């Protein structure tokens, strides 16, 4: 048989992943060290960097274990891919592989990590459909018994619980660190998304050390200087427009910088071009130009001019233009975008408003005992439109709804979207996909009406998990 090419090898690994994904809860498999393992939940298929399946649950030797699962064609691939030196794989609890080569000298070199051998899935079509990737959970029966309006209300209630949790957590941080500082830090962190949150927090900490950062030009220079991204203005790789911008920033930065520091570590692998950290730094510089260092004072001032909550939500989603005259046209200092694109688009602004600005304003109002502003911030949050769909809610749609397209009639605004995130993270993820320990899909006894009492009963889980 001819040797597999690299593409063939990846295809075979995808088949193994598909086979593992289709493992039924309760399936028992013998491990490489001759123990019986029971699969409670094979995990959620991960198509980004890191282990192939996240949030799995298995039982080995009577011990229930939760964590991640990695799939390889051969046992030795764990070391060949250097996972033993990668902290992203520290939570791996099981190594799933195809049949090992007989001559493989290091097939058992996985100390502390159980291993099982499975056969590839030769049935599924490739590329896989979304339904094949994310099969239904048991709660699909419950959700199918409820009408769209009832489910929308259910997720809005869950969204309110998420908002209140965020506001309480933010208020606690504000009491210790200050209101405006906390809000700004959260804005920086949110711009880091999943991969660069810690890096943006470090950038904020450095930015906050400077005394007078109210000047938008000076603030922008500090951001670029401390980020470590700022290139040599003499670089031949810079085009004319960017070279002018870089020279201007360097002029201010040389007069401002405190000291040379260790470079901030940024993650670019797996980040979409328009989400690169350079563009997000540009977005922060635009927001600082608008808010200065006092976003809460800016926002609360806007609410006092007779504007309604609905109008204010429209202001946040449609009227705040997070555009930069230079960076709308660049991915990084050396590469241009194919067409102009705002450094922070409408969907991201809705997301920032829902997760940071309105909960922060709510917490700020509570600290200052301003009930009018507190109610106004919550009601504005309730009027925010639907943001861009993310992977968590798409996965949830396949687990909960039949057909998954039903999502469009249920998750229709930011409040219900936040509720879907809340239910998935606090039930699907916390139960590690084990439907038996989750209250959402369990039948309600002693009720004559199959629909509304079910919804009301499950509303309890929003506040009593």
Protein Blocks (a to p, Z undefined) as FASTA:
>chain_A
ZZddfklmmmmmmmmmmmmmmpcghiacddfkopacddfbgbjadfbecjfbghiacdee
hiaceddddddfbfklmmmnommmmmklmmpcbdcdddddfklmklmmcghiacdddddd
fkbccdddfklmmccdfklmmmmmpcfklmmmmmmmmmmmmmmmmmmmmmmmmmmnojkl
mmmmmmmmmmnmmmlmmmmmmmmmmmmmpmblmbmklmmmmmmmmnomaccfkbmkbcfk
lmmmmmmmmmmmmmmombdcddddddfehpafklgfklmmmmmmmmmmmnmmmlklmmmm
mmmnopafklmmmmmmmmmccddfklmmcfblmbccfbdcdfbdfklmmmmmmmmmmmmm
mmmmmmnopaklmmmmmmmmmmpccddddfklmmmmmmmpccfklmmmmmmcfklmmmmm
mmmmmmmmmnnopaklpmklpccehiabfklmmmmmmmmmmmmZZ
